[in-house]
Amino acid sequence: MVKAFRNTAIAFTFVVVAGSNIIWNLLDDYVACCLAVAASVTAGFCVERAFINRSHREMIRRHGADWQAGSEQADL
């Protein structure tokens, strides 16, 4: 489910950025394509990070404030 939302966000962002350049002819086509790819990858990371943060909040809600992700626990 996360991959589907992430891929949808990536595709949507690419189409919006590239489409706006096609409509308004703001930049060279290659520069616009690179900008669209960079924006879509950034949007994908943001969507994926939002799902991770949501799952962390859910685990804290279910298991209490003492629950921590494995990378956040202190080595004993």
Rosetta constraint file for C-alpha pairs under 8 A:
AtomPair CA 1 CA 5 HARMONIC 6.40 0.50
AtomPair CA 2 CA 6 HARMONIC 6.01 0.50
AtomPair CA 2 CA 48 HARMONIC 6.72 0.50
AtomPair CA 2 CA 51 HARMONIC 7.06 0.50
AtomPair CA 3 CA 7 HARMONIC 5.88 0.50
AtomPair CA 3 CA 48 HARMONIC 7.94 0.50
AtomPair CA 4 CA 8 HARMONIC 6.05 0.50
AtomPair CA 5 CA 9 HARMONIC 6.12 0.50
AtomPair CA 5 CA 47 HARMONIC 7.40 0.50
AtomPair CA 6 CA 10 HARMONIC 6.15 0.50
AtomPair CA 6 CA 43 HARMONIC 7.84 0.50
AtomPair CA 6 CA 44 HARMONIC 4.99 0.50
AtomPair CA 6 CA 45 HARMONIC 7.68 0.50
AtomPair CA 6 CA 47 HARMONIC 5.75 0.50
AtomPair CA 6 CA 48 HARMONIC 6.21 0.50
AtomPair CA 7 CA 11 HARMONIC 6.10 0.50
AtomPair CA 7 CA 44 HARMONIC 6.82 0.50
AtomPair CA 8 CA 12 HARMONIC 5.96 0.50
AtomPair CA 9 CA 13 HARMONIC 5.95 0.50
AtomPair CA 9 CA 40 HARMONIC 7.20 0.50
AtomPair CA 9 CA 43 HARMONIC 6.33 0.50
AtomPair CA 9 CA 44 HARMONIC 6.06 0.50
AtomPair CA 9 CA 47 HARMONIC 7.38 0.50
AtomPair CA 10 CA 14 HARMONIC 6.16 0.50
AtomPair CA 10 CA 40 HARMONIC 4.44 0.50
AtomPair CA 10 CA 41 HARMONIC 6.24 0.50
AtomPair CA 10 CA 43 HARMONIC 6.06 0.50
AtomPair CA 10 CA 44 HARMONIC 5.31 0.50
AtomPair CA 11 CA 15 HARMONIC 6.17 0.50
AtomPair CA 11 CA 40 HARMONIC 6.86 0.50
AtomPair CA 12 CA 16 HARMONIC 6.15 0.50
AtomPair CA 12 CA 40 HARMONIC 7.78 0.50
AtomPair CA 13 CA 17 HARMONIC 6.12 0.50
AtomPair CA 13 CA 36 HARMONIC 7.22 0.50
AtomPair CA 13 CA 39 HARMONIC 6.67 0.50
AtomPair CA 13 CA 40 HARMONIC 5.06 0.50
AtomPair CA 13 CA 43 HARMONIC 7.05 0.50
AtomPair CA 14 CA 18 HARMONIC 5.88 0.50
AtomPair CA 14 CA 36 HARMONIC 4.93 0.50
AtomPair CA 14 CA 37 HARMONIC 6.19 0.50
AtomPair CA 14 CA 39 HARMONIC 6.95 0.50
AtomPair CA 14 CA 40 HARMONIC 5.23 0.50
AtomPair CA 15 CA 19 HARMONIC 5.47 0.50
AtomPair CA 15 CA 36 HARMONIC 7.72 0.50
AtomPair CA 16 CA 20 HARMONIC 5.93 0.50
AtomPair CA 17 CA 21 HARMONIC 6.45 0.50
AtomPair CA 17 CA 32 HARMONIC 7.68 0.50
AtomPair CA 17 CA 35 HARMONIC 7.62 0.50
AtomPair CA 17 CA 36 HARMONIC 5.23 0.50
AtomPair CA 17 CA 39 HARMONIC 7.71 0.50
AtomPair CA 18 CA 22 HARMONIC 6.31 0.50
AtomPair CA 18 CA 32 HARMONIC 6.22 0.50
AtomPair CA 18 CA 33 HARMONIC 6.27 0.50
AtomPair CA 18 CA 36 HARMONIC 5.65 0.50
AtomPair CA 19 CA 23 HARMONIC 6.17 0.50
AtomPair CA 20 CA 24 HARMONIC 6.11 0.50
AtomPair CA 20 CA 25 HARMONIC 7.94 0.50
AtomPair CA 21 CA 25 HARMONIC 5.10 0.50
AtomPair CA 21 CA 26 HARMONIC 5.45 0.50
AtomPair CA 21 CA 27 HARMONIC 6.59 0.50
AtomPair CA 21 CA 29 HARMONIC 7.96 0.50
AtomPair CA 21 CA 32 HARMONIC 6.54 0.50
AtomPair CA 22 CA 26 HARMONIC 7.77 0.50
AtomPair CA 27 CA 31 HARMONIC 6.41 0.50
AtomPair CA 27 CA 32 HARMONIC 5.80 0.50
AtomPair CA 28 CA 32 HARMONIC 6.11 0.50
AtomPair CA 29 CA 33 HARMONIC 6.09 0.50
AtomPair CA 30 CA 34 HARMONIC 6.26 0.50
AtomPair CA 31 CA 35 HARMONIC 6.09 0.50
AtomPair CA 32 CA 36 HARMONIC 6.02 0.50
AtomPair CA 33 CA 37 HARMONIC 6.14 0.50
AtomPair CA 34 CA 38 HARMONIC 6.13 0.50
AtomPair CA 35 CA 39 HARMONIC 6.08 0.50
AtomPair CA 36 CA 40 HARMONIC 6.03 0.50
AtomPair CA 37 CA 41 HARMONIC 6.13 0.50
AtomPair CA 38 CA 42 HARMONIC 6.18 0.50
AtomPair CA 39 CA 43 HARMONIC 6.12 0.50
AtomPair CA 40 CA 44 HARMONIC 6.15 0.50
AtomPair CA 41 CA 45 HARMONIC 6.31 0.50
AtomPair CA 42 CA 46 HARMONIC 6.23 0.50
AtomPair CA 43 CA 47 HARMONIC 6.18 0.50
AtomPair CA 44 CA 48 HARMONIC 6.17 0.50
AtomPair CA 45 CA 49 HARMONIC 6.00 0.50
AtomPair CA 46 CA 50 HARMONIC 6.11 0.50
AtomPair CA 47 CA 51 HARMONIC 6.50 0.50
AtomPair CA 48 CA 52 HARMONIC 6.42 0.50
AtomPair CA 49 CA 53 HARMONIC 6.15 0.50
AtomPair CA 50 CA 54 HARMONIC 6.10 0.50
AtomPair CA 51 CA 55 HARMONIC 6.23 0.50
AtomPair CA 52 CA 56 HARMONIC 6.28 0.50
AtomPair CA 53 CA 57 HARMONIC 6.24 0.50
AtomPair CA 54 CA 58 HARMONIC 6.22 0.50
AtomPair CA 55 CA 59 HARMONIC 6.19 0.50
AtomPair CA 56 CA 60 HARMONIC 6.24 0.50
AtomPair CA 56 CA 69 HARMONIC 7.59 0.50
AtomPair CA 57 CA 61 HARMONIC 6.10 0.50
AtomPair CA 58 CA 62 HARMONIC 6.14 0.50
AtomPair CA 59 CA 63 HARMONIC 5.76 0.50
AtomPair CA 59 CA 64 HARMONIC 7.54 0.50
AtomPair CA 59 CA 67 HARMONIC 7.12 0.50
AtomPair CA 60 CA 64 HARMONIC 4.87 0.50
AtomPair CA 60 CA 65 HARMONIC 5.37 0.50
AtomPair CA 60 CA 66 HARMONIC 7.54 0.50
AtomPair CA 60 CA 67 HARMONIC 5.87 0.50
AtomPair CA 60 CA 68 HARMONIC 7.75 0.50
AtomPair CA 61 CA 65 HARMONIC 7.47 0.50
AtomPair CA 63 CA 67 HARMONIC 6.16 0.50
AtomPair CA 68 CA 72 HARMONIC 6.01 0.50
AtomPair CA 68 CA 73 HARMONIC 6.21 0.50
AtomPair CA 69 CA 73 HARMONIC 6.60 0.50
